[in-house]
């Protein structure tokens, strides 16, 4: 077993914000309970290996029931004092956290590269998009305001407050180890809730560094707790009666299971699930800009994004651009994420690589043309890495598995249609509604597309239309089930409940009868 040591991050407090590098001591990932690292007493561990080298990075615990109960106790005990902390004070802690995240951005990014495989540039972007949500939390006093109407009846006013729910929880995927946790807990805790976070067992290091930074930012004990695990930890979160709301990002099967089980237990759920995002390319589009945008969106992060671009729909003569697109994609550099020249790194696991390669082959077997094959890519410095190079399939149809499956790899399926109307129908016939984009110079075509396409997030000459935090992430149809969307105003609504007060203060004696009161008179 290769041993891994803990190394103090430069600039961290003496109490230790830590990241991990090769060394001489066996490392195990800790739990985070009551603002302290806790060594798990479990007998079940997940070995986490660097996807570029297969070296053992850490062993991740499958939290025991007792440990998960302890985390829930911690969050429940912290709630009442935390909700009574002024909104201004909670907001100031977010200012401090934002500063710490910026200062430790590279530390978190290195953890992501080591555990998940992203390039360093992409990992920094992962962290930065999460920081944007923390920054937005600094506006919480205006976001959480209630409503009031004075004098709805004689001497009677009505007003409402948005109040926290209590203990909340988040279940995260592997593909954005920093951004997705930062989509969740900052909004929840700034609203006055406490939070239990379950990062992916495939790459929890970023979440653990962030948890340590929350302590340095002044979060009290129990406001944020971190547990680890797989199915049992998910079911614990769904079943624990003190947890009032659950945020989830991940695949369909898990998302629908969580939504069903948790809502049956009376909890709120927001569940972002799978996607099949399409780009529609019209012949009048700016060819140079369009090809660059499609290549970046299809192959960046090795295609492991819920907002990646796995399907390109070429309208009319635009299909003649496919050979040039493949030629340009072939020049992307596949390498370990720490290498400065890397355009895309490895997939998260050997199983993911096998799955992606299998789906590519099914496309060929079902009649697609393999214009660019990335299955045999060679990375000399990392011969054991889970690498798949950029792959382009053309003549793809909607019946093929390579189109119907969410591949989660650097594979672009190219479809051809004769008109914009056909393209819109193709997109709308797909069950998913996370994101889509159109590339055109025509304002009327763009407007027709944005109005008629049944997808929650639309880009115009922009391939990955992920909204900034002052909007919300609004995937739709098969890509989302739940109460309210992530971050923005909807995120605040998800993590709060409305209390409405009808108040009467008067100098004279009130006259009340047994009939239904009519306040508006």
C-alpha positions in Angstrom: 0.0 0.0 0.0 1.4 3.4 -1.0 1.5 5.7 2.0 0.3 9.3 2.0 1.1 12.0 4.5 -0.7 15.2 5.6 1.1 18.4 4.7 0.2 21.7 6.2 -1.0 24.3 3.6 1.2 27.4 3.5 -0.7 30.3 5.1 -3.1 28.1 7.0 -3.8 28.8 10.7 -1.8 26.9 13.2 -4.8 24.7 13.9 -4.2 23.4 10.4 -6.1 23.6 7.1 -4.6 20.6 5.4 -4.2 19.2 1.9 -2.5 16.0 1.0 0.6 14.9 -0.9 2.7 11.8 -1.4 4.8 11.0 1.7 5.4 8.3 4.4 2.3 8.0 6.5 -0.9 6.2 5.7 -3.7 8.7 5.3 -7.4 8.3 6.1 -10.1 10.9 5.4 -11.6 12.2 8.6 -15.2 13.1 9.5 -15.9 16.7 10.5 -18.1 16.9 13.6 -18.4 19.8 16.1 -15.7 21.7 14.2 -13.1 18.9 14.7 -11.6 16.1 12.6 -12.9 12.8 13.8 -11.2 9.5 12.9 -13.9 7.0 11.9 -14.3 3.7 13.8 -15.7 2.0 10.7 -14.4 -1.3 9.3 -15.5 -0.4 5.8 -13.3 1.9 3.7 -13.2 3.1 0.1 -9.7 3.3 -1.5 -9.3 6.6 -3.4 -6.7 6.5 -6.1 -5.3 9.2 -8.3 -7.0 8.8 -11.6 -3.8 9.7 -13.5 -1.4 7.4 -11.7 -3.6 4.9 -9.7 -1.5 5.7 -6.6 -3.5 5.4 -3.3 -4.3 8.9 -2.1 -6.5 8.2 0.9 -8.9 5.7 2.4 -12.4 7.2 2.8 -14.6 5.8 5.6 -18.1 4.5 5.3 -19.5 6.3 8.3 -21.1 4.2 11.0 -24.7 4.7 12.1 -23.3 6.0 15.4 -21.1 8.6 13.7 -23.9 9.8 11.5 -26.2 10.1 14.5 -23.5 12.1 16.2 -23.3 14.5 13.3 -27.1 14.9 13.3 -27.0 15.5 17.1 -24.3 18.2 16.6 -26.3 20.0 13.9 -29.5 19.8 15.9 -27.8 21.1 19.1 -26.2 24.0 17.2 -29.4 25.1 15.4 -31.2 27.2 18.0 -28.2 29.4 18.9 -27.2 29.7 15.2 -30.7 30.8 14.1 -30.6 33.4 16.9 -27.3 34.8 15.6 -28.0 38.0 13.7 -28.3 37.9 10.0 -25.5 40.5 9.8 -23.2 38.3 11.9 -23.9 35.2 9.7 -23.3 37.4 6.6 -19.9 38.6 8.0 -18.8 35.0 8.5 -19.5 34.5 4.8 -17.3 37.5 4.0 -14.5 35.8 6.0 -15.1 32.5 4.3 -15.0 34.1 0.9 -11.6 35.6 1.7 -10.3 32.3 3.0 -11.5 30.4 -0.1 -9.8 32.9 -2.4 -6.5 32.6 -0.4 -6.7 28.8 -0.4 -8.0 28.4 -4.0 -4.9 26.6 -5.2 -4.8 24.3 -2.2 -8.4 23.2 -2.9 -7.7 22.9 -6.6 -4.7 20.7 -6.1 -6.8 18.4 -4.0 -9.4 18.2 -6.9 -6.7 17.4 -9.5 -5.2 14.7 -7.3 -8.5 13.0 -6.4 -10.8 13.8 -9.4 -8.3 14.3 -12.3 -9.3 17.7 -13.6 -6.7 20.0 -15.1 -5.4 22.6 -12.6 -7.0 25.5 -14.6 -10.4 23.7 -14.6 -10.1 22.9 -10.9 -9.5 26.5 -10.1 -12.7 27.3 -12.0 -14.5 24.7 -9.9 -13.6 26.5 -6.8 -14.2 30.0 -8.2 -17.8 29.2 -9.3 -18.5 28.0 -5.7 -16.9 31.2 -4.3 -19.4 33.2 -6.4 -22.3 31.6 -4.4 -20.5 32.5 -1.1 -20.2 36.1 -2.4 -23.9 36.2 -3.2 -24.7 35.1 0.4 -23.3 38.5 1.5 -26.5 39.9 0.1 -28.7 37.6 2.3 -30.4 40.4 4.3 -32.2 41.6 1.1 -32.8 38.1 -0.2 -34.4 36.8 3.0 -36.7 39.8 3.5 -40.4 39.1 4.1 -43.4 41.1 3.0 -45.7 43.5 4.7 -49.0 45.3 4.0 -50.1 48.0 6.4 -53.8 48.5 7.4 -55.4 45.6 5.6 -58.3 46.3 7.9 -58.9 48.9 10.6 -55.9 48.7 13.0 -54.7 45.5 11.3 -51.4 44.8 9.6 -50.1 41.7 7.9 -46.4 40.8 7.6 -44.3 37.8 6.9 -40.9 36.5 7.7 -38.6 33.9 6.1 -37.3 31.7 8.8 -34.8 28.8 8.8 -36.0 25.2 8.7 -33.5 23.6 11.1 -31.1 20.8 10.2 -30.5 20.5 6.4 -28.3 18.3 4.3 -26.5 17.9 1.0 -25.4 14.9 -1.1 -22.8 15.7 -3.6 -21.4 14.2 -6.9 -17.8 13.6 -7.8 -17.6 16.0 -10.8 -17.5 19.3 -8.9 -16.0 18.6 -5.5 -15.8 22.2 -4.5 -18.5 24.0 -6.4 -21.5 21.8 -5.5 -20.9 21.8 -1.8 -20.6 25.6 -2.1 -23.9 25.7 -4.0 -25.5 24.1 -0.9 -24.3 24.9 2.6 -23.5 28.6 2.3 -27.0 29.5 1.4 -28.5 27.1 4.0 -26.4 28.3 6.9 -26.6 32.0 6.0 -30.4 31.6 6.2 -29.9 30.3 9.7 -29.9 26.5 9.2 -27.3 24.0 10.2 -26.0 21.5 7.7 -24.7 18.0 7.2 -22.7 17.5 4.1 -22.0 14.2 2.4 -19.3 14.7 -0.3 -18.7 12.1 -2.9 -16.7 9.2 -1.5 -14.6 9.4 -4.8 -13.1 12.9 -4.0 -14.0 14.3 -0.5 -10.7 16.2 -0.1 -11.9 19.6 -1.3 -15.0 19.4 1.0 -12.7 18.6 4.0 -10.5 21.6 3.3 -13.5 23.9 3.0 -14.9 22.5 6.3 -11.7 23.5 8.0 -11.9 27.0 6.5 -15.4 27.4 7.9 -14.0 27.0 11.4 -11.3 29.6 10.7 -14.1 31.9 9.3 -15.8 31.6 12.7 -18.6 29.0 12.2 -19.7 27.7 15.6 -19.4 24.0 16.5 -22.1 22.0 14.7 -23.1 24.5 12.1 -21.4 22.4 9.4 -20.7 18.7 9.8 -19.3 16.3 7.2 -20.0 12.6 6.9 -18.8 10.0 4.3 -20.2 6.9 2.8 -22.4 5.5 0.0 -25.9 4.1 0.1 -26.3 3.8 3.9 -25.3 7.5 4.4 -27.7 8.6 1.7 -30.5 6.6 3.4 -29.6 8.0 6.8 -30.0 11.5 5.5 -33.4 10.6 3.9 -34.7 9.0 7.1 -33.2 11.1 10.0 -36.3 13.0 11.2 -34.5 16.1 12.3 -33.2 16.8 8.7 -35.8 19.0 7.1 -34.4 19.5 3.6 -32.0 17.7 1.3 -30.1 19.0 -1.7 -28.8 16.5 -4.2 -26.8 16.6 -7.4 -26.0 13.3 -9.3 -27.5 10.6 -11.5 -31.1 9.7 -12.2 -31.4 6.5 -10.1 -30.0 8.1 -6.9 -31.9 11.4 -7.5 -35.3 9.7 -7.8 -34.6 7.4 -4.9 -33.7 10.3 -2.7 -36.6 12.4 -3.8 -39.1 9.5 -3.2 -37.7 8.3 0.1 -37.1 11.8 1.6 -40.5 13.3 0.5 -42.2 10.2 1.9 -40.6 11.2 5.2 -41.9 14.7 4.9 -38.7 16.4 3.8 -38.1 19.0 1.1 -35.9 17.9 -1.7 -34.1 19.6 -4.6 -32.6 17.0 -6.9 -30.5 17.9 -10.0 -30.1 14.8 -12.0 -28.8 13.6 -15.5 -28.7 15.7 -18.6 -28.3 15.5 -22.4 -27.4 19.0 -23.5 -27.7 19.9 -27.2 -26.0 22.7 -29.2 -28.0 23.7 -32.4 -25.7 25.1 -35.1 -27.2 27.1 -37.9 -25.3 27.6 -41.1 -25.1 31.4 -40.6 -23.2 31.0 -37.3 -19.7 32.5 -36.8 -17.8 29.3 -37.7 -14.6 30.1 -35.9 -16.3 31.1 -32.6 -18.8 28.2 -32.8 -16.2 25.5 -33.3 -14.1 26.8 -30.4 -17.2 26.9 -28.1 -18.3 23.4 -29.0 -14.9 21.9 -28.6 -14.4 23.5 -25.1 -17.9 22.5 -23.9 -17.8 19.0 -25.3 -14.3 18.0 -24.1 -13.5 20.2 -21.2 -13.3 18.4 -17.8 -13.1 15.2 -20.0 -16.9 15.6 -20.5 -17.6 15.0 -16.8 -20.0 18.0 -16.3 -23.8 17.9 -16.0 -23.7 20.9 -18.3 -21.2 19.4 -20.8 -22.2 19.4 -24.5 -22.4 15.8 -25.6 -24.8 16.4 -28.6 -24.4 18.8 -31.5 -27.3 19.3 -33.9 -26.1 20.7 -37.3 -28.7 22.3 -39.4 -28.4 22.1 -43.2 -25.0 22.9 -44.6 -23.5 23.4 -41.1 -22.9 19.6 -41.1 -20.0 20.2 -43.4 -18.1 21.7 -40.4 -17.9 18.3 -38.7 -14.5 17.2 -40.2 -12.9 20.5 -39.2 -14.3 20.2 -35.7 -12.8 16.7 -35.4 -9.5 17.9 -36.7 -9.3 20.7 -34.2 -10.4 18.4 -31.3 -7.6 16.0 -32.2 -5.1 18.7 -31.3 -6.3 18.9 -27.7 -3.6 17.7 -25.3 -4.6 14.9 -23.0 -2.4 14.7 -19.9 -2.3 14.6 -16.1 -4.1 17.4 -14.5 -1.0 18.9 -12.9 0.7 19.3 -16.3 0.6 22.8 -17.5 -0.1 21.8 -21.1 -3.1 19.7 -20.3 -6.4 20.5 -22.0 -8.2 17.6 -20.4 -7.3 15.0 -17.8 -8.3 11.5 -17.0 -11.8 10.1 -16.2 -12.6 9.6 -12.5 -12.1 5.8 -12.5 -11.2 2.8 -14.6 -14.8 1.8 -14.5 -15.8 5.1 -16.0 -13.3 4.7 -18.8 -14.6 1.2 -19.6 -18.2 2.5 -19.7 -17.3 5.4 -22.0 -15.3 3.2 -24.4 -18.2 0.7 -24.4 -20.7 3.4 -25.4 -18.4 4.7 -28.2 -18.4 1.1 -29.6 -22.2 0.8 -29.4 -22.4 3.9 -31.5 -20.1 2.4 -34.1 -22.0 -0.9 -34.0 -25.3 0.9 -34.4 -24.2 2.8 -37.5 -22.5 6.0 -36.4 -19.3 7.1 -38.1 -16.3 7.3 -35.9 -14.7 10.6 -37.1 -12.3 10.8 -34.2 -11.4 7.9 -31.9 -10.0 8.8 -28.5 -10.0 5.3 -27.0 -6.4 4.5 -27.6 -4.9 7.8 -26.5 -1.4 7.4 -25.1 -0.1 9.5 -22.2 3.6 8.6 -21.8 4.1 10.0 -18.4 0.9 8.4 -17.0 0.6 5.0 -18.6 -1.9 3.8 -16.0 -4.2 6.8 -16.2 -8.0 6.6 -17.0 -7.6 8.5 -20.2 -10.0 8.8 -23.1 -9.2 11.4 -25.7 -11.7 13.6 -27.6 -14.0 11.4 -29.6 -16.4 12.6 -32.4 -19.2 10.4 -33.7 -21.2 11.6 -36.8 -24.4 10.3 -38.5 -25.8 9.7 -35.0 -29.5 9.2 -34.7 -31.8 9.6 -31.6 -32.3 5.8 -31.4 -28.6 5.1 -30.8 -27.4 4.3 -27.2 -24.6 6.9 -27.6 -27.3 9.5 -28.0 -29.7 8.3 -25.3 -27.1 7.7 -22.6 -25.5 10.4 -20.5 -22.0 9.4 -21.5 -20.0 11.6 -19.0 -16.9 11.4 -21.1 -15.2 13.4 -23.9 -17.5 12.2 -26.6 -19.5 14.4 -29.0 -22.4 12.9 -30.9 -23.2 14.9 -34.1 -26.7 14.8 -35.5 -28.0 16.5 -38.7 -31.4 18.0 -39.4 -32.8 20.1 -42.2 -34.3 23.1 -40.4 -34.5 25.0 -37.1 -37.9 23.6 -36.5 -36.6 20.0 -36.7 -33.8 20.9 -34.3 -36.2 22.3 -31.7 -38.3 19.2 -32.0 -35.3 16.9 -31.6 -34.3 18.8 -28.4 -37.8 18.8 -27.0 -38.3 15.1 -27.7 -35.3 14.3 -25.5 -36.5 13.6 -21.9 -33.9 15.9 -20.3 -34.0 19.7 -19.9 -30.9 20.8 -18.2 -29.3 23.1 -20.8 -29.1 23.8 -24.5 -27.6 26.4 -26.8 -28.0 27.9 -30.3 -25.3 29.3 -32.5 -26.5 31.8 -35.1 -26.2 35.4 -36.3 -30.0 35.6 -36.7 -31.8 37.4 -33.9 -35.2 36.0 -35.0 -33.9 32.5 -35.1 -32.4 32.9 -31.6 -35.6 34.3 -30.2 -37.7 31.5 -31.8 -35.4 29.0 -30.3 -35.4 30.5 -26.8 -39.2 30.7 -26.7 -40.0 27.3 -28.2 -37.3 25.0 -26.7 -38.4 23.2 -23.6 -35.2 23.4 -21.6 -34.6 25.2 -18.4 -31.3 27.0 -19.3 -30.6 28.3 -22.8 -27.4 29.8 -24.2 -27.3 32.0 -27.3 -23.8 31.8 -28.9 -22.7 30.5 -25.5 -22.2 26.7 -25.0 -22.6 26.3 -21.2 -25.4 28.5 -19.9 -24.9 28.1 -16.2 -26.4 31.1 -14.5 -24.6 33.3 -12.0 -25.7 33.0 -8.4 -28.1 35.9 -8.4 -30.2 33.8 -10.8 -31.0 30.1 -10.1 -29.9 26.9 -11.7 -33.1 26.0 -13.5 -32.8 22.6 -15.2 -36.1 21.2 -16.0 -38.1 18.1 -17.1 -36.1 14.9 -16.5 -33.1 16.8 -15.2 -34.8 18.0 -12.0 -37.3 17.0 -9.4 -38.1 18.9 -6.3 -39.4 21.9 -4.5 -37.1 24.8 -5.6 -34.0 25.2 -7.7 -30.4 25.7 -6.5 -29.1 29.1 -5.3 -30.4 32.5 -6.2 -33.8 33.5 -4.8 -35.1 30.0 -5.3 -32.3 28.6 -3.2 -33.2 31.0 -0.3 -36.9 29.9 -0.6 -35.9 26.3 -0.5 -33.9 26.7 2.8 -36.6 28.9 4.5 -40.2 28.7 5.5 -42.6 31.6 5.6 -44.4 32.7 8.8 -47.2 35.2 8.3 -48.5 37.4 11.2 -51.8 39.2 11.3 -51.5 41.9 13.9 -54.1 44.1 15.5 -53.1 47.0 17.9 -55.8 49.5 18.7 -56.7 52.1 21.4 -60.4 51.3 21.6 -62.0 48.1 22.6 -62.2 45.5 19.8 -65.6 44.1 18.9 -65.5 40.5 17.9 -68.4 38.3 17.1 -69.0 34.7 16.1 -69.2 35.4 12.4 -66.3 35.0 9.9 -64.1 38.2 10.3 -63.7 40.2 7.1 -60.5 42.1 7.5 -60.7 44.2 4.4 -63.6 46.3 5.5 
